C-alpha cells in the first residue's frame, strides 16, 4: 500500500474563546456567506451568545405577542365574530 500525504484538516482559532479547532460542522456553524462556509466563532461561543440574546429579548417577544393578541381581539370584536370564553 502506498503512503499518500494527506494534508491536515484546516484549523482555525475562535476569536471568542481563542481555542484552535478543526474547521468542520461539529466545531463551527455552517454559513454560506462566510469565505470557507463556516462562521468565524466556534459553535460553543455562538450557542452561548444566542442563548443570552434569546433571554434578553424575552420581554420584547412577550410584548409583541400581547400586542398582536390585542390587535386580533379588537379585529374580531369589530367583526362581531369574537366571543370571550
Ligand atoms: Zn469559541
PDB file of the backbone (N, CA, C, O) and the ligand in Angstrom, with CONECT records:
HET     ZN  A 101       1
ATOM      1  N   UNK A   1       0.841  -1.200   0.000  1.00  0.00           N
ATOM      2  CA  UNK A   1       0.000   0.000   0.000  1.00  0.00           C
ATOM      3  C   UNK A   1       0.874   1.246   0.000  1.00  0.00           C
ATOM      4  O   UNK A   1       1.855   1.335   0.738  1.00  0.00           O
ATOM      5  N   UNK A   2       0.506   2.192  -0.828  1.00  0.00           N
ATOM      6  CA  UNK A   2       1.283   3.419  -0.940  1.00  0.00           C
ATOM      7  C   UNK A   2       0.931   4.382   0.191  1.00  0.00           C
ATOM      8  O   UNK A   2      -0.198   4.427   0.681  1.00  0.00           O
ATOM      9  N   UNK A   3       1.943   5.145   0.579  1.00  0.00           N
ATOM     10  CA  UNK A   3       1.680   6.196   1.561  1.00  0.00           C
ATOM     11  C   UNK A   3       1.327   7.484   0.825  1.00  0.00           C
ATOM     12  O   UNK A   3       2.082   7.953  -0.027  1.00  0.00           O
ATOM     13  N   UNK A   4       0.230   8.019   1.146  1.00  0.00           N
ATOM     14  CA  UNK A   4      -0.203   9.266   0.495  1.00  0.00           C
ATOM     15  C   UNK A   4      -0.191  10.370   1.538  1.00  0.00           C
ATOM     16  O   UNK A   4      -0.702  10.207   2.646  1.00  0.00           O
ATOM     17  N   UNK A   5       0.407  11.508   1.159  1.00  0.00           N
ATOM     18  CA  UNK A   5       0.418  12.648   2.067  1.00  0.00           C
ATOM     19  C   UNK A   5      -0.982  13.255   2.148  1.00  0.00           C
ATOM     20  O   UNK A   5      -1.468  13.854   1.189  1.00  0.00           O
ATOM     21  N   UNK A   6      -1.610  13.095   3.285  1.00  0.00           N
ATOM     22  CA  UNK A   6      -2.933  13.701   3.468  1.00  0.00           C
ATOM     23  C   UNK A   6      -2.752  14.991   4.258  1.00  0.00           C
ATOM     24  O   UNK A   6      -2.277  14.961   5.393  1.00  0.00           O
ATOM     25  N   UNK A   7      -3.123  16.112   3.673  1.00  0.00           N
ATOM     26  CA  UNK A   7      -2.963  17.369   4.417  1.00  0.00           C
ATOM     27  C   UNK A   7      -3.875  17.390   5.648  1.00  0.00           C
ATOM     28  O   UNK A   7      -4.978  16.843   5.630  1.00  0.00           O
ATOM     29  N   UNK A   8      -3.391  18.032   6.714  1.00  0.00           N
ATOM     30  CA  UNK A   8      -4.212  18.155   7.921  1.00  0.00           C
ATOM     31  C   UNK A   8      -5.493  18.912   7.604  1.00  0.00           C
ATOM     32  O   UNK A   8      -5.517  19.806   6.758  1.00  0.00           O
ATOM     33  N   UNK A   9      -6.541  18.537   8.297  1.00  0.00           N
ATOM     34  CA  UNK A   9      -7.783  19.294   8.144  1.00  0.00           C
ATOM     35  C   UNK A   9      -7.522  20.732   8.579  1.00  0.00           C
ATOM     36  O   UNK A   9      -6.792  20.968   9.542  1.00  0.00           O
ATOM     37  N   UNK A  10      -8.113  21.694   7.874  1.00  0.00           N
ATOM     38  CA  UNK A  10      -7.876  23.095   8.248  1.00  0.00           C
ATOM     39  C   UNK A  10      -8.338  23.363   9.674  1.00  0.00           C
ATOM     40  O   UNK A  10      -9.384  22.881  10.109  1.00  0.00           O
ATOM     41  N   UNK A  11      -7.530  24.146  10.391  1.00  0.00           N
ATOM     42  CA  UNK A  11      -7.883  24.510  11.762  1.00  0.00           C
ATOM     43  C   UNK A  11      -7.965  26.021  11.851  1.00  0.00           C
ATOM     44  O   UNK A  11      -7.381  26.733  11.034  1.00  0.00           O
ATOM     45  N   UNK A  12      -8.692  26.509  12.845  1.00  0.00           N
ATOM     46  CA  UNK A  12      -8.882  27.948  12.977  1.00  0.00           C
ATOM     47  C   UNK A  12      -9.062  28.292  14.445  1.00  0.00           C
ATOM     48  O   UNK A  12      -9.663  27.542  15.214  1.00  0.00           O
ATOM     49  N   UNK A  13      -8.511  29.476  14.817  1.00  0.00           N
ATOM     50  CA  UNK A  13      -8.689  29.923  16.189  1.00  0.00           C
ATOM     51  C   UNK A  13      -9.971  30.735  16.292  1.00  0.00           C
ATOM     52  O   UNK A  13     -10.212  31.644  15.498  1.00  0.00           O
ATOM     53  N   UNK A  14     -10.788  30.393  17.279  1.00  0.00           N
ATOM     54  CA  UNK A  14     -12.033  31.130  17.506  1.00  0.00           C
ATOM     55  C   UNK A  14     -11.698  32.465  18.167  1.00  0.00           C
ATOM     56  O   UNK A  14     -10.971  32.488  19.160  1.00  0.00           O
ATOM     57  N   UNK A  15     -12.216  33.587  17.636  1.00  0.00           N
ATOM     58  CA  UNK A  15     -11.941  34.895  18.242  1.00  0.00           C
ATOM     59  C   UNK A  15     -12.689  35.104  19.560  1.00  0.00           C
ATOM     60  O   UNK A  15     -12.453  36.092  20.255  1.00  0.00           O
ATOM     61  N   UNK A  16     -13.587  34.182  19.905  1.00  0.00           N
ATOM     62  CA  UNK A  16     -14.336  34.342  21.149  1.00  0.00           C
ATOM     63  C   UNK A  16     -13.638  33.678  22.320  1.00  0.00           C
ATOM     64  O   UNK A  16     -13.467  34.294  23.372  1.00  0.00           O
ATOM     65  N   UNK A  17     -13.224  32.399  22.146  1.00  0.00           N
ATOM     66  CA  UNK A  17     -12.637  31.658  23.253  1.00  0.00           C
ATOM     67  C   UNK A  17     -11.160  31.331  22.995  1.00  0.00           C
ATOM     68  O   UNK A  17     -10.498  30.750  23.855  1.00  0.00           O
ATOM     69  N   UNK A  18     -10.642  31.701  21.819  1.00  0.00           N
ATOM     70  CA  UNK A  18      -9.222  31.542  21.466  1.00  0.00           C
ATOM     71  C   UNK A  18      -8.774  30.095  21.431  1.00  0.00           C
ATOM     72  O   UNK A  18      -7.576  29.819  21.491  1.00  0.00           O
ATOM     73  N   UNK A  19      -9.718  29.161  21.334  1.00  0.00           N
ATOM     74  CA  UNK A  19      -9.338  27.760  21.124  1.00  0.00           C
ATOM     75  C   UNK A  19      -9.093  27.561  19.636  1.00  0.00           C
ATOM     76  O   UNK A  19      -9.768  28.161  18.800  1.00  0.00           O
ATOM     77  N   UNK A  20      -8.124  26.717  19.314  1.00  0.00           N
ATOM     78  CA  UNK A  20      -7.885  26.380  17.905  1.00  0.00           C
ATOM     79  C   UNK A  20      -8.555  25.051  17.620  1.00  0.00           C
ATOM     80  O   UNK A  20      -8.223  24.032  18.225  1.00  0.00           O
ATOM     81  N   UNK A  21      -9.501  25.071  16.692  1.00  0.00           N
ATOM     82  CA  UNK A  21     -10.321  23.893  16.427  1.00  0.00           C
ATOM     83  C   UNK A  21     -10.299  23.550  14.940  1.00  0.00           C
ATOM     84  O   UNK A  21     -10.097  24.416  14.088  1.00  0.00           O
ATOM     85  N   UNK A  22     -10.511  22.267  14.649  1.00  0.00           N
ATOM     86  CA  UNK A  22     -10.654  21.860  13.251  1.00  0.00           C
ATOM     87  C   UNK A  22     -11.909  22.502  12.684  1.00  0.00           C
ATOM     88  O   UNK A  22     -12.952  22.540  13.337  1.00  0.00           O
ATOM     89  N   UNK A  23     -11.796  23.008  11.456  1.00  0.00           N
ATOM     90  CA  UNK A  23     -12.953  23.652  10.820  1.00  0.00           C
ATOM     91  C   UNK A  23     -13.841  22.571  10.230  1.00  0.00           C
ATOM     92  O   UNK A  23     -13.551  22.024   9.166  1.00  0.00           O
ATOM     93  N   UNK A  24     -14.913  22.273  10.921  1.00  0.00           N
ATOM     94  CA  UNK A  24     -15.913  21.337  10.395  1.00  0.00           C
ATOM     95  C   UNK A  24     -17.259  21.642  11.045  1.00  0.00           C
ATOM     96  O   UNK A  24     -17.370  22.512  11.909  1.00  0.00           O
ATOM     97  N   UNK A  25     -18.266  20.914  10.613  1.00  0.00           N
ATOM     98  CA  UNK A  25     -19.621  21.188  11.068  1.00  0.00           C
ATOM     99  C   UNK A  25     -19.853  20.911  12.542  1.00  0.00           C
ATOM    100  O   UNK A  25     -20.862  21.343  13.099  1.00  0.00           O
ATOM    101  N   UNK A  26     -18.923  20.187  13.194  1.00  0.00           N
ATOM    102  CA  UNK A  26     -19.073  19.933  14.625  1.00  0.00           C
ATOM    103  C   UNK A  26     -18.626  21.123  15.448  1.00  0.00           C
ATOM    104  O   UNK A  26     -19.243  21.445  16.463  1.00  0.00           O
ATOM    105  N   UNK A  27     -17.544  21.789  15.012  1.00  0.00           N
ATOM    106  CA  UNK A  27     -16.963  22.864  15.810  1.00  0.00           C
ATOM    107  C   UNK A  27     -17.451  24.253  15.407  1.00  0.00           C
ATOM    108  O   UNK A  27     -17.431  25.181  16.214  1.00  0.00           O
ATOM    109  N   UNK A  28     -17.885  24.391  14.163  1.00  0.00           N
ATOM    110  CA  UNK A  28     -18.330  25.696  13.667  1.00  0.00           C
ATOM    111  C   UNK A  28     -19.671  25.555  12.959  1.00  0.00           C
ATOM    112  O   UNK A  28     -19.952  24.534  12.332  1.00  0.00           O
ATOM    113  N   UNK A  29     -20.495  26.597  13.069  1.00  0.00           N
ATOM    114  CA  UNK A  29     -21.778  26.584  12.373  1.00  0.00           C
ATOM    115  C   UNK A  29     -21.566  26.865  10.892  1.00  0.00           C
ATOM    116  O   UNK A  29     -20.714  27.671  10.519  1.00  0.00           O
ATOM    117  N   UNK A  30     -22.339  26.201  10.061  1.00  0.00           N
ATOM    118  CA  UNK A  30     -22.276  26.455   8.625  1.00  0.00           C
ATOM    119  C   UNK A  30     -22.870  27.824   8.329  1.00  0.00           C
ATOM    120  O   UNK A  30     -23.886  28.210   8.906  1.00  0.00           O
ATOM    121  N   UNK A  31     -22.226  28.554   7.424  1.00  0.00           N
ATOM    122  CA  UNK A  31     -22.752  29.847   6.990  1.00  0.00           C
ATOM    123  C   UNK A  31     -22.269  30.082   5.561  1.00  0.00           C
ATOM    124  O   UNK A  31     -21.083  30.309   5.319  1.00  0.00           O
ATOM    125  N   UNK A  32     -23.198  30.026   4.634  1.00  0.00           N
ATOM    126  CA  UNK A  32     -22.841  30.121   3.216  1.00  0.00           C
ATOM    127  C   UNK A  32     -22.206  31.460   2.883  1.00  0.00           C
ATOM    128  O   UNK A  32     -21.506  31.575   1.877  1.00  0.00           O
ATOM    129  N   UNK A  33     -22.440  32.486   3.718  1.00  0.00           N
ATOM    130  CA  UNK A  33     -21.900  33.814   3.416  1.00  0.00           C
ATOM    131  C   UNK A  33     -20.453  33.961   3.885  1.00  0.00           C
ATOM    132  O   UNK A  33     -19.803  34.948   3.539  1.00  0.00           O
ATOM    133  N   UNK A  34     -19.929  33.006   4.663  1.00  0.00           N
ATOM    134  CA  UNK A  34     -18.538  33.077   5.112  1.00  0.00           C
ATOM    135  C   UNK A  34     -17.637  32.430   4.062  1.00  0.00           C
ATOM    136  O   UNK A  34     -18.052  31.530   3.332  1.00  0.00           O
ATOM    137  N   UNK A  35     -16.395  32.908   4.005  1.00  0.00           N
ATOM    138  CA  UNK A  35     -15.479  32.529   2.920  1.00  0.00           C
ATOM    139  C   UNK A  35     -15.359  31.006   2.781  1.00  0.00           C
ATOM    140  O   UNK A  35     -15.428  30.487   1.667  1.00  0.00           O
ATOM    141  N   UNK A  36     -15.179  30.282   3.900  1.00  0.00           N
ATOM    142  CA  UNK A  36     -14.979  28.839   3.795  1.00  0.00           C
ATOM    143  C   UNK A  36     -16.238  28.063   4.171  1.00  0.00           C
ATOM    144  O   UNK A  36     -16.190  26.845   4.341  1.00  0.00           O
ATOM    145  N   UNK A  37     -17.353  28.759   4.300  1.00  0.00           N
ATOM    146  CA  UNK A  37     -18.614  28.073   4.551  1.00  0.00           C
ATOM    147  C   UNK A  37     -18.944  27.872   6.020  1.00  0.00           C
ATOM    148  O   UNK A  37     -19.973  27.286   6.357  1.00  0.00           O
ATOM    149  N   UNK A  38     -18.047  28.372   6.920  1.00  0.00           N
ATOM    150  CA  UNK A  38     -18.307  28.244   8.352  1.00  0.00           C
ATOM    151  C   UNK A  38     -18.105  29.593   9.040  1.00  0.00           C
ATOM    152  O   UNK A  38     -17.334  30.433   8.576  1.00  0.00           O
ATOM    153  N   UNK A  39     -18.817  29.786  10.163  1.00  0.00           N
ATOM    154  CA  UNK A  39     -18.725  31.060  10.875  1.00  0.00           C
ATOM    155  C   UNK A  39     -17.343  31.237  11.503  1.00  0.00           C
ATOM    156  O   UNK A  39     -16.610  30.264  11.677  1.00  0.00           O
ATOM    157  N   UNK A  40     -16.982  32.498  11.850  1.00  0.00           N
ATOM    158  CA  UNK A  40     -15.684  32.768  12.466  1.00  0.00           C
ATOM    159  C   UNK A  40     -15.630  32.195  13.884  1.00  0.00           C
ATOM    160  O   UNK A  40     -14.658  31.545  14.267  1.00  0.00           O
ATOM    161  N   UNK A  41     -16.707  32.454  14.665  1.00  0.00           N
ATOM    162  CA  UNK A  41     -16.713  31.985  16.053  1.00  0.00           C
ATOM    163  C   UNK A  41     -17.144  30.527  16.110  1.00  0.00           C
ATOM    164  O   UNK A  41     -17.921  30.069  15.271  1.00  0.00           O
ATOM    165  N   UNK A  42     -16.637  29.795  17.105  1.00  0.00           N
ATOM    166  CA  UNK A  42     -16.950  28.372  17.223  1.00  0.00           C
ATOM    167  C   UNK A  42     -18.399  28.180  17.660  1.00  0.00           C
ATOM    168  O   UNK A  42     -19.041  29.117  18.136  1.00  0.00           O
ATOM    169  N   UNK A  43     -18.902  26.974  17.498  1.00  0.00           N
ATOM    170  CA  UNK A  43     -20.296  26.679  17.798  1.00  0.00           C
ATOM    171  C   UNK A  43     -20.612  26.948  19.266  1.00  0.00           C
ATOM    172  O   UNK A  43     -21.694  27.447  19.573  1.00  0.00           O
ATOM    173  N   UNK A  44     -19.687  26.627  20.188  1.00  0.00           N
ATOM    174  CA  UNK A  44     -19.940  26.852  21.613  1.00  0.00           C
ATOM    175  C   UNK A  44     -20.161  28.326  21.900  1.00  0.00           C
ATOM    176  O   UNK A  44     -21.097  28.695  22.609  1.00  0.00           O
ATOM    177  N   UNK A  45     -19.281  29.181  21.336  1.00  0.00           N
ATOM    178  CA  UNK A  45     -19.412  30.626  21.546  1.00  0.00           C
ATOM    179  C   UNK A  45     -20.717  31.134  20.946  1.00  0.00           C
ATOM    180  O   UNK A  45     -21.409  31.947  21.558  1.00  0.00           O
ATOM    181  N   UNK A  46     -21.053  30.660  19.754  1.00  0.00           N
ATOM    182  CA  UNK A  46     -22.281  31.104  19.101  1.00  0.00           C
ATOM    183  C   UNK A  46     -23.498  30.659  19.891  1.00  0.00           C
ATOM    184  O   UNK A  46     -24.442  31.431  20.056  1.00  0.00           O
ATOM    185  N   UNK A  47     -23.492  29.419  20.384  1.00  0.00           N
ATOM    186  CA  UNK A  47     -24.633  28.930  21.161  1.00  0.00           C
ATOM    187  C   UNK A  47     -24.815  29.758  22.425  1.00  0.00           C
ATOM    188  O   UNK A  47     -25.938  30.113  22.783  1.00  0.00           O
ATOM    189  N   UNK A  48     -23.705  30.065  23.105  1.00  0.00           N
ATOM    190  CA  UNK A  48     -23.793  30.852  24.335  1.00  0.00           C
ATOM    191  C   UNK A  48     -24.352  32.237  24.034  1.00  0.00           C
ATOM    192  O   UNK A  48     -25.204  32.742  24.765  1.00  0.00           O
ATOM    193  N   UNK A  49     -23.864  32.854  22.944  1.00  0.00           N
ATOM    194  CA  UNK A  49     -24.325  34.192  22.586  1.00  0.00           C
ATOM    195  C   UNK A  49     -25.804  34.181  22.228  1.00  0.00           C
ATOM    196  O   UNK A  49     -26.549  35.089  22.595  1.00  0.00           O
ATOM    197  N   UNK A  50     -26.225  33.135  21.500  1.00  0.00           N
ATOM    198  CA  UNK A  50     -27.629  33.059  21.099  1.00  0.00           C
ATOM    199  C   UNK A  50     -28.527  32.805  22.304  1.00  0.00           C
ATOM    200  O   UNK A  50     -29.629  33.349  22.375  1.00  0.00           O
ATOM    201  N   UNK A  51     -28.070  31.984  23.255  1.00  0.00           N
ATOM    202  CA  UNK A  51     -28.848  31.749  24.472  1.00  0.00           C
ATOM    203  C   UNK A  51     -29.059  33.055  25.223  1.00  0.00           C
ATOM    204  O   UNK A  51     -30.160  33.351  25.687  1.00  0.00           O
ATOM    205  N   UNK A  52     -27.981  33.832  25.337  1.00  0.00           N
ATOM    206  CA  UNK A  52     -28.060  35.118  26.038  1.00  0.00           C
ATOM    207  C   UNK A  52     -29.021  36.045  25.313  1.00  0.00           C
ATOM    208  O   UNK A  52     -29.880  36.669  25.936  1.00  0.00           O
ATOM    209  N   UNK A  53     -28.877  36.133  23.997  1.00  0.00           N
ATOM    210  CA  UNK A  53     -29.737  37.024  23.221  1.00  0.00           C
ATOM    211  C   UNK A  53     -31.204  36.615  23.381  1.00  0.00           C
ATOM    212  O   UNK A  53     -32.071  37.473  23.541  1.00  0.00           O
ATOM    213  N   UNK A  54     -31.483  35.310  23.338  1.00  0.00           N
ATOM    214  CA  UNK A  54     -32.849  34.817  23.467  1.00  0.00           C
ATOM    215  C   UNK A  54     -33.449  35.249  24.797  1.00  0.00           C
ATOM    216  O   UNK A  54     -34.607  35.662  24.855  1.00  0.00           O
ATOM    217  N   UNK A  55     -32.648  35.152  25.883  1.00  0.00           N
ATOM    218  CA  UNK A  55     -33.130  35.551  27.204  1.00  0.00           C
ATOM    219  C   UNK A  55     -33.348  37.050  27.278  1.00  0.00           C
ATOM    220  O   UNK A  55     -34.341  37.514  27.838  1.00  0.00           O
ATOM    221  N   UNK A  56     -32.412  37.812  26.709  1.00  0.00           N
ATOM    222  CA  UNK A  56     -32.510  39.267  26.782  1.00  0.00           C
ATOM    223  C   UNK A  56     -33.706  39.784  25.988  1.00  0.00           C
ATOM    224  O   UNK A  56     -34.294  40.809  26.333  1.00  0.00           O
ATOM    225  N   UNK A  57     -34.060  39.068  24.921  1.00  0.00           N
ATOM    226  CA  UNK A  57     -35.141  39.537  24.064  1.00  0.00           C
ATOM    227  C   UNK A  57     -36.500  39.001  24.501  1.00  0.00           C
ATOM    228  O   UNK A  57     -37.508  39.313  23.867  1.00  0.00           O
ATOM    229  N   UNK A  58     -36.555  38.197  25.574  1.00  0.00           N
ATOM    230  CA  UNK A  58     -37.814  37.594  26.010  1.00  0.00           C
ATOM    231  C   UNK A  58     -38.892  38.638  26.301  1.00  0.00           C
ATOM    232  O   UNK A  58     -40.024  38.470  25.847  1.00  0.00           O
ATOM    233  N   UNK A  59     -38.587  39.718  27.045  1.00  0.00           N
ATOM    234  CA  UNK A  59     -39.633  40.707  27.327  1.00  0.00           C
ATOM    235  C   UNK A  59     -40.182  41.343  26.050  1.00  0.00           C
ATOM    236  O   UNK A  59     -41.386  41.563  25.924  1.00  0.00           O
ATOM    237  N   UNK A  60     -39.293  41.633  25.112  1.00  0.00           N
ATOM    238  CA  UNK A  60     -39.724  42.226  23.842  1.00  0.00           C
ATOM    239  C   UNK A  60     -40.622  41.256  23.080  1.00  0.00           C
ATOM    240  O   UNK A  60     -41.625  41.662  22.494  1.00  0.00           O
ATOM    241  N   UNK A  61     -40.255  39.959  23.091  1.00  0.00           N
ATOM    242  CA  UNK A  61     -41.073  38.941  22.425  1.00  0.00           C
ATOM    243  C   UNK A  61     -42.454  38.874  23.050  1.00  0.00           C
ATOM    244  O   UNK A  61     -43.463  38.839  22.345  1.00  0.00           O
ATOM    245  N   UNK A  62     -42.498  38.855  24.388  1.00  0.00           N
ATOM    246  CA  UNK A  62     -43.770  38.766  25.100  1.00  0.00           C
ATOM    247  C   UNK A  62     -44.630  39.991  24.793  1.00  0.00           C
ATOM    248  O   UNK A  62     -45.844  39.877  24.625  1.00  0.00           O
ATOM    249  N   UNK A  63     -43.993  41.166  24.720  1.00  0.00           N
ATOM    250  CA  UNK A  63     -44.742  42.392  24.422  1.00  0.00           C
ATOM    251  C   UNK A  63     -45.379  42.306  23.027  1.00  0.00           C
ATOM    252  O   UNK A  63     -46.532  42.693  22.837  1.00  0.00           O
ATOM    253  N   UNK A  64     -44.614  41.795  22.062  1.00  0.00           N
ATOM    254  CA  UNK A  64     -45.150  41.683  20.695  1.00  0.00           C
ATOM    255  C   UNK A  64     -46.342  40.727  20.651  1.00  0.00           C
ATOM    256  O   UNK A  64     -47.324  40.989  19.957  1.00  0.00           O
ATOM    257  N   UNK A  65     -46.255  39.611  21.398  1.00  0.00           N
ATOM    258  CA  UNK A  65     -47.361  38.650  21.422  1.00  0.00           C
ATOM    259  C   UNK A  65     -48.599  39.311  22.019  1.00  0.00           C
ATOM    260  O   UNK A  65     -49.701  39.168  21.490  1.00  0.00           O
ATOM    261  N   UNK A  66     -48.411  40.053  23.150  1.00  0.00           N
ATOM    262  CA  UNK A  66     -49.545  40.742  23.771  1.00  0.00           C
ATOM    263  C   UNK A  66     -50.194  41.718  22.800  1.00  0.00           C
ATOM    264  O   UNK A  66     -51.418  41.762  22.674  1.00  0.00           O
ATOM    265  N   UNK A  67     -49.358  42.505  22.109  1.00  0.00           N
ATOM    266  CA  UNK A  67     -49.885  43.489  21.155  1.00  0.00           C
ATOM    267  C   UNK A  67     -50.682  42.809  20.046  1.00  0.00           C
ATOM    268  O   UNK A  67     -51.778  43.242  19.688  1.00  0.00           O
ATOM    269  N   UNK A  68     -50.107  41.735  19.513  1.00  0.00           N
ATOM    270  CA  UNK A  68     -50.755  41.030  18.410  1.00  0.00           C
ATOM    271  C   UNK A  68     -52.098  40.443  18.860  1.00  0.00           C
ATOM    272  O   UNK A  68     -53.082  40.493  18.122  1.00  0.00           O
ATOM    273  N   UNK A  69     -52.131  39.885  20.079  1.00  0.00           N
ATOM    274  CA  UNK A  69     -53.389  39.320  20.585  1.00  0.00           C
ATOM    275  C   UNK A  69     -54.444  40.399  20.729  1.00  0.00           C
ATOM    276  O   UNK A  69     -55.602  40.205  20.360  1.00  0.00           O
ATOM    277  N   UNK A  70     -54.024  41.564  21.282  1.00  0.00           N
ATOM    278  CA  UNK A  70     -54.971  42.667  21.461  1.00  0.00           C
ATOM    279  C   UNK A  70     -55.485  43.136  20.104  1.00  0.00           C
ATOM    280  O   UNK A  70     -56.666  43.445  19.942  1.00  0.00           O
ATOM    281  N   UNK A  71     -54.574  43.182  19.133  1.00  0.00           N
ATOM    282  CA  UNK A  71     -54.931  43.594  17.776  1.00  0.00           C
ATOM    283  C   UNK A  71     -55.989  42.661  17.199  1.00  0.00           C
ATOM    284  O   UNK A  71     -57.017  43.102  16.684  1.00  0.00           O
ATOM    285  N   UNK A  72     -55.713  41.352  17.296  1.00  0.00           N
ATOM    286  CA  UNK A  72     -56.623  40.363  16.717  1.00  0.00           C
ATOM    287  C   UNK A  72     -57.960  40.369  17.456  1.00  0.00           C
ATOM    288  O   UNK A  72     -59.019  40.225  16.845  1.00  0.00           O
ATOM    289  N   UNK A  73     -57.896  40.538  18.791  1.00  0.00           N
ATOM    290  CA  UNK A  73     -59.129  40.573  19.568  1.00  0.00           C
ATOM    291  C   UNK A  73     -59.988  41.751  19.121  1.00  0.00           C
ATOM    292  O   UNK A  73     -61.197  41.620  18.928  1.00  0.00           O
ATOM    293  N   UNK A  74     -59.327  42.930  18.957  1.00  0.00           N
ATOM    294  CA  UNK A  74     -60.065  44.114  18.530  1.00  0.00           C
ATOM    295  C   UNK A  74     -60.690  43.882  17.163  1.00  0.00           C
ATOM    296  O   UNK A  74     -61.827  44.277  16.906  1.00  0.00           O
ATOM    297  N   UNK A  75     -59.919  43.229  16.287  1.00  0.00           N
ATOM    298  CA  UNK A  75     -60.442  42.978  14.942  1.00  0.00           C
ATOM    299  C   UNK A  75     -61.669  42.073  14.990  1.00  0.00           C
ATOM    300  O   UNK A  75     -62.692  42.373  14.373  1.00  0.00           O
ATOM    301  N   UNK A  76     -61.565  40.962  15.726  1.00  0.00           N
ATOM    302  CA  UNK A  76     -62.683  40.024  15.750  1.00  0.00           C
ATOM    303  C   UNK A  76     -63.877  40.596  16.493  1.00  0.00           C
ATOM    304  O   UNK A  76     -65.025  40.290  16.172  1.00  0.00           O
ATOM    305  N   UNK A  77     -63.596  41.439  17.501  1.00  0.00           N
ATOM    306  CA  UNK A  77     -64.720  42.089  18.180  1.00  0.00           C
ATOM    307  C   UNK A  77     -65.425  43.044  17.225  1.00  0.00           C
ATOM    308  O   UNK A  77     -66.648  43.179  17.261  1.00  0.00           O
ATOM    309  N   UNK A  78     -64.641  43.709  16.364  1.00  0.00           N
ATOM    310  CA  UNK A  78     -65.242  44.661  15.424  1.00  0.00           C
ATOM    311  C   UNK A  78     -66.063  43.936  14.364  1.00  0.00           C
ATOM    312  O   UNK A  78     -66.995  44.516  13.805  1.00  0.00           O
ATOM    313  N   UNK A  79     -65.733  42.672  14.076  1.00  0.00           N
ATOM    314  CA  UNK A  79     -66.493  41.929  13.078  1.00  0.00           C
ATOM    315  C   UNK A  79     -67.667  41.197  13.709  1.00  0.00           C
ATOM    316  O   UNK A  79     -68.506  40.632  13.007  1.00  0.00           O
ATOM    317  N   UNK A  80     -67.723  41.210  15.046  1.00  0.00           N
ATOM    318  CA  UNK A  80     -68.799  40.515  15.722  1.00  0.00           C
ATOM    319  C   UNK A  80     -68.619  39.010  15.752  1.00  0.00           C
ATOM    320  O   UNK A  80     -69.549  38.276  16.083  1.00  0.00           O
ATOM    321  N   UNK A  81     -67.412  38.542  15.404  1.00  0.00           N
ATOM    322  CA  UNK A  81     -67.178  37.096  15.393  1.00  0.00           C
ATOM    323  C   UNK A  81     -66.387  36.629  16.598  1.00  0.00           C
ATOM    324  O   UNK A  81     -65.930  35.487  16.646  1.00  0.00           O
ATOM    325  N   UNK A  82     -66.226  37.514  17.576  1.00  0.00           N
ATOM    326  CA  UNK A  82     -65.442  37.157  18.750  1.00  0.00           C
ATOM    327  C   UNK A  82     -66.357  36.939  19.936  1.00  0.00           C
ATOM    328  O   UNK A  82     -67.194  37.787  20.246  1.00  0.00           O
ATOM    329  N   UNK A  83     -66.200  35.801  20.602  1.00  0.00           N
ATOM    330  CA  UNK A  83     -66.955  35.566  21.826  1.00  0.00           C
ATOM    331  C   UNK A  83     -65.974  35.190  22.913  1.00  0.00           C
ATOM    332  O   UNK A  83     -65.304  34.162  22.821  1.00  0.00           O
ATOM    333  N   UNK A  84     -65.884  36.020  23.945  1.00  0.00           N
ATOM    334  CA  UNK A  84     -64.972  35.739  25.054  1.00  0.00           C
ATOM    335  C   UNK A  84     -65.416  34.455  25.741  1.00  0.00           C
ATOM    336  O   UNK A  84     -66.608  34.236  25.956  1.00  0.00           O
ATOM    337  N   UNK A  85     -64.452  33.613  26.083  1.00  0.00           N
ATOM    338  CA  UNK A  85     -64.790  32.330  26.705  1.00  0.00           C
ATOM    339  C   UNK A  85     -65.280  32.548  28.127  1.00  0.00           C
ATOM    340  O   UNK A  85     -65.614  31.586  28.819  1.00  0.00           O
TER     341      UNK A  85
HETATM  342 ZN    ZN A 101     -15.219  29.948  20.720  1.00  0.00          ZN
END
